[in-house]
């Protein structure tokens, strides 16, 4: 992972995505820091950094992934950026999306995209707080016949989510921590 590009990502997240105040997070926890990662992950600058950094992190973890994805909506741009960054590699990585609920029409799929049973998958998450979103995605992928290599977080809030996922036997890698973002904002 390029230290320069990682620092650019930290700066971008601090500038665009971090807010201070009083917030209730998706986990139900109260926090003085809110990180709306989508303001970074859905921008051209963010995507251009996240794809290669995420791909490098997957390689550094020695995860030989066939596919990458997670619970919609936070994981989607991250998975797509990593997949795109892998396009010129000998073994490109396909992206998928895990719906929050199976479709009530059509095929009734819970996982969308070119995911296939037997895939070695990396679950991605924009911000890990409790780890529950990543755990839901892990459960869906396993139920569809996938093998989980690990969880890749854009931001780890360092609030127990990593530990919860590790307690499930999952390896967790994060590109950035909330401490990195807070240090950048000071």
HUCOR-V989483 format. One record per residue. N is the residue number from 0. PHI is phi in radians with two decimals (NA if undefined). NEAR is the number of other C-alpha atoms within 10 Angstrom. D_LAST is the distance of its C-alpha to the last C-alpha in Angstrom with 1 decimal. Layout:
n->{N:N}
phi->{PHI:PHI}
near->{NEAR:NEAR}
d_last->{D_LAST:D_LAST}
This chain:
n->{0:1:2:3:4:5:6:7:8:9:10:11:12:13:14:15:16:17:18:19:20:21:22:23:24:25:26:27:28:29:30:31:32:33:34:35:36:37:38:39:40:41:42:43:44:45:46:47:48:49:50:51:52:53:54:55:56:57:58:59:60:61:62:63:64:65:66:67:68:69:70:71:72:73:74:75:76:77:78:79:80:81:82:83:84:85:86:87:88:89:90:91:92:93:94:95:96:97:98:99:100:101:102:103:104:105:106:107:108:109:110:111:112:113:114:115:116:117:118:119:120:121:122:123:124:125:126:127:128:129:130:131:132:133:134:135:136:137:138:139:140:141:142:143:144:145:146:147:148:149:150:151:152:153:154:155:156:157:158:159:160:161:162:163:164:165:166:167:168:169:170:171:172:173:174:175:176:177:178:179:180:181:182:183:184:185}
phi->{NA:-1.16:-1.09:-1.14:-1.17:-1.09:-1.13:-1.09:-1.15:-1.02:-1.08:-1.11:-1.09:-1.11:-1.33:-1.67:-1.85:-1.58:-2.30:-1.88:2.75:-2.15:-2.32:-1.78:-1.45:-1.00:-1.27:1.65:-1.29:-1.63:-2.59:-1.57:-2.15:-2.00:-2.06:-1.60:-1.04:-1.04:-1.14:-1.74:-1.18:-1.78:-1.82:-0.99:-1.14:-1.13:-1.04:-1.20:-1.54:-1.14:-1.00:-1.14:-1.14:-1.13:-1.10:-1.07:-1.12:-1.11:-1.13:-1.06:-1.41:1.09:-1.63:-1.49:-1.48:-1.61:-2.60:-2.50:3.12:-2.99:-1.21:-1.14:-1.93:-1.07:-1.37:-0.96:-1.12:-1.17:-1.08:-1.15:-1.13:-1.16:-1.04:-1.07:-1.12:-1.53:-0.99:-1.56:-1.42:-1.09:-2.20:-1.10:-1.86:-1.43:-1.82:-2.48:-2.19:-1.75:-1.25:-1.28:-2.51:-1.09:-1.05:-1.54:-2.31:1.04:-1.47:1.19:-1.23:-1.72:-1.96:-1.89:1.83:-1.46:-1.18:-2.33:-0.95:1.67:-1.06:-1.60:-2.03:-1.88:-1.55:-1.96:-2.51:-1.29:-2.33:-1.68:-1.98:-1.73:1.57:-1.18:-1.15:-1.10:-1.10:-1.11:-1.16:-1.02:-1.03:-1.14:-1.18:-1.08:-1.11:-1.59:1.65:-1.61:-1.89:-1.59:-1.51:2.97:-2.09:-1.96:-1.83:-1.17:-2.26:-1.82:-1.31:1.03:-2.12:1.79:-1.11:-1.01:-1.10:-1.10:-1.23:-1.13:-1.15:-1.53:1.51:-1.76:-1.43:-2.24:-2.20:-2.16:-1.37:-2.54:-2.02:-1.06:-1.05:-1.04:-1.17:-1.09:-1.10:-1.19:-1.32:-1.36}
near->{15:11:9:9:15:16:15:15:25:23:17:21:28:22:15:16:18:19:15:11:8:11:14:12:14:11:12:9:11:12:12:11:18:18:21:16:21:20:15:23:27:15:12:10:13:22:22:17:21:26:22:20:23:26:23:18:17:22:13:11:15:10:16:14:21:20:24:29:34:32:25:17:15:22:29:23:25:29:31:21:23:29:24:19:22:19:12:9:8:7:11:16:24:23:25:25:26:25:18:15:10:13:13:9:7:6:8:10:15:18:24:14:13:11:23:17:12:13:21:21:29:29:27:32:27:28:26:27:20:22:22:15:25:25:20:15:27:28:13:19:27:15:11:17:14:21:18:22:22:23:29:31:25:26:24:26:23:14:14:14:21:22:16:16:21:15:10:9:10:17:17:20:20:20:20:19:17:22:13:18:24:15:11:15:14:6}
d_last->{24.2:22.9:19.7:19.0:19.8:17.7:14.6:15.6:16.0:12.6:11.2:14.0:13.4:9.7:11.1:14.5:14.8:12.0:12.7:12.0:15.2:18.3:19.8:22.8:22.5:25.5:26.1:26.6:23.7:21.5:17.8:14.8:13.3:15.6:15.6:18.4:18.8:21.9:20.0:19.1:22.3:24.6:23.5:25.2:22.2:21.1:24.7:25.2:22.5:23.1:26.9:27.0:24.1:25.8:29.2:28.1:26.7:30.1:32.0:29.9:30.8:34.4:34.8:37.8:37.1:39.5:37.2:33.7:32.7:31.7:31.7:31.6:29.4:26.1:27.8:29.9:27.9:26.5:30.1:31.5:29.0:29.9:33.6:33.5:31.8:34.6:37.4:38.5:38.6:41.9:40.8:38.7:37.0:38.0:35.6:36.5:35.4:36.1:37.0:36.2:40.0:42.9:44.4:47.4:49.3:50.2:49.6:47.4:44.8:41.6:40.3:40.4:40.6:42.3:41.6:44.8:46.1:45.7:42.4:39.9:36.7:33.0:31.4:28.1:25.5:22.5:20.6:22.2:21.9:25.5:27.1:29.8:29.6:29.8:32.7:34.5:34.4:35.6:38.5:39.5:39.5:41.5:43.9:44.4:45.3:42.1:40.8:37.1:35.6:32.1:29.1:26.3:23.1:20.5:17.9:18.7:17.0:18.5:20.5:23.9:24.8:25.1:27.3:29.4:30.1:30.8:33.2:35.1:35.5:33.0:30.8:27.2:24.9:21.4:19.7:16.2:14.8:12.6:10.8:10.3:8.9:6.5:5.4:5.5:3.8:0.0}
